[in-house]
Amino acid sequence: MEEKYKALGLLRKTFKILAFIAGGMGVLFFIIILIAGGTPETPRATSLLALALGVIYFLFFYTISEVILLFSDIEENTRRTRELLEKK
């Protein structure tokens, strides 16, 4: 079935891409701070914060993407149910 709300599909894909970018940046900053850190301004423990934030942002953006998909599926199933009931 063709997608009724094309902008929502684009938004869902954008949030999914943002999720992977955020997760990748968290891992990248974790490695960079872990290797290059260790100064009094940026202790190595900061790398764990970068990793935690990357995971949190990944989960946040991915969840938004999946919720948009859920609402889209609910709308499609509701429409299909209505059409089946109207045929009776």
Summary of the structure (lengths in Angstrom):
residues: 88
radius of gyration: 20.4
end to end distance: 21.9
largest distance: 73.8
contacts: 229
relative contact order: 0.16
helix: 83%
strand: 0%
